[in-house]
């Protein structure tokens, strides 16, 4: 994959997470001590942020830098975080059972025939 493609994908993930949290580019920029235009250029893939800058952005957005590289919508990431929250307070066996059930349901859904829209 071209570097420009990766920069655009990461930028789009940053923009989506920022909007999901109802933050402006100016607010993110202030939090990481850069100009608003820099955040705009990162989000549009014009420039690629350094790893240190990705860490700062992820901290502001309440995610990990790795989350910014994962394919999928921010909604999917939000749903994954909700599952993690549901596991909190359960013992090891209970967590394993929940993960197994979720895995079985996801597997069954993946195997069903696709319907044309």
C-alpha positions as CSV (number, residue, x, y, z in Angstrom):
1,X,0.0,0.0,0.0
2,X,1.3,3.5,-0.8
3,X,2.3,5.8,2.0
4,X,-0.3,8.3,0.9
5,X,-3.0,5.6,1.2
6,X,-1.9,4.9,4.8
7,X,-1.8,8.5,5.7
8,X,-5.3,9.1,4.3
9,X,-6.7,6.0,6.1
10,X,-5.1,7.1,9.4
11,X,-6.3,10.7,8.9
12,X,-9.8,9.5,8.2
13,X,-9.8,7.5,11.3
14,X,-8.6,10.5,13.3
15,X,-11.3,12.7,11.8
16,X,-14.0,10.2,12.5
17,X,-13.0,9.6,16.1
18,X,-12.6,13.3,16.6
19,X,-16.1,14.0,15.3
20,X,-17.6,11.1,17.2
21,X,-16.3,12.8,20.4
22,X,-17.6,16.1,19.2
23,X,-14.2,17.7,19.2
24,X,-13.1,20.4,16.8
25,X,-9.8,20.4,14.9
26,X,-8.9,23.5,16.9
27,X,-9.5,21.7,20.2
28,X,-7.3,18.7,19.2
29,X,-4.7,21.1,17.9
30,X,-4.6,23.0,21.2
31,X,-4.3,19.7,23.1
32,X,-1.3,18.6,21.1
33,X,0.2,22.1,20.8
34,X,0.0,22.4,17.0
35,X,-1.9,24.7,14.6
36,X,-5.4,23.8,13.5
37,X,-4.2,23.6,9.9
38,X,-1.8,20.8,11.0
39,X,-4.7,18.7,12.3
40,X,-6.5,19.4,9.0
41,X,-3.6,18.2,7.0
42,X,-3.2,15.1,9.1
43,X,-6.9,14.3,8.7
44,X,-6.8,14.7,4.9
45,X,-3.6,12.7,4.5
46,X,-1.6,15.6,3.2
47,X,1.0,15.0,5.9
48,X,1.9,12.0,7.9
49,X,2.2,12.4,11.7
50,X,5.2,11.1,13.6
51,X,4.7,8.2,16.0
52,X,5.0,10.6,18.9
53,X,2.3,12.8,17.4
54,X,0.1,9.8,16.8
55,X,0.5,8.9,20.5
56,X,-0.6,12.5,21.4
57,X,-3.6,12.4,19.1
58,X,-4.6,8.9,20.4
59,X,-4.4,10.1,23.9
60,X,-6.7,13.1,23.1
61,X,-9.1,10.8,21.4
62,X,-9.1,8.2,24.2
63,X,-7.7,5.3,22.1
64,X,-4.4,3.7,21.3
65,X,-2.2,4.6,18.4
66,X,-2.9,1.1,17.0
67,X,-6.6,1.9,16.9
68,X,-5.8,4.5,14.3
69,X,-4.5,1.8,12.0
70,X,-7.3,-0.7,12.3
71,X,-9.7,-1.0,9.4
72,X,-13.3,-0.5,10.2
73,X,-15.5,2.3,11.2
74,X,-15.2,4.2,14.4
75,X,-18.6,2.7,15.3
76,X,-17.0,-0.8,15.2
77,X,-14.2,0.4,17.5
78,X,-16.8,2.0,19.9
79,X,-18.7,-1.3,19.9
80,X,-15.5,-3.2,20.7
81,X,-14.8,-0.9,23.6
82,X,-18.4,-1.5,24.9
83,X,-17.7,-5.3,24.9
84,X,-14.5,-4.6,26.9
85,X,-16.6,-2.6,29.4
86,X,-19.1,-5.5,29.7
87,X,-16.2,-7.9,30.6
88,X,-15.1,-5.7,33.5
89,X,-16.0,-7.1,36.8
90,X,-16.3,-10.7,35.5
91,X,-14.0,-13.4,36.7
92,X,-11.7,-15.2,34.2
93,X,-14.1,-18.1,33.5
94,X,-17.0,-15.7,32.9
95,X,-14.9,-13.5,30.6
96,X,-13.8,-16.6,28.6
97,X,-17.5,-17.7,28.3
98,X,-18.5,-14.3,27.0
99,X,-15.7,-14.3,24.5
100,X,-16.6,-17.8,23.3
101,X,-20.3,-16.9,22.9
102,X,-19.4,-13.7,21.0
103,X,-17.0,-15.7,18.8
104,X,-19.6,-18.3,18.0
105,X,-22.2,-15.6,17.1
106,X,-19.8,-13.7,15.0
107,X,-18.8,-16.9,13.2
108,X,-22.4,-17.9,12.5
109,X,-23.1,-14.4,11.2
110,X,-20.1,-14.5,8.8
111,X,-21.2,-17.9,7.4
112,X,-24.8,-16.9,6.5
113,X,-25.5,-16.2,2.9
114,X,-25.0,-12.6,1.8
115,X,-28.1,-10.9,0.6
116,X,-27.8,-8.5,-2.4
117,X,-29.1,-5.0,-1.6
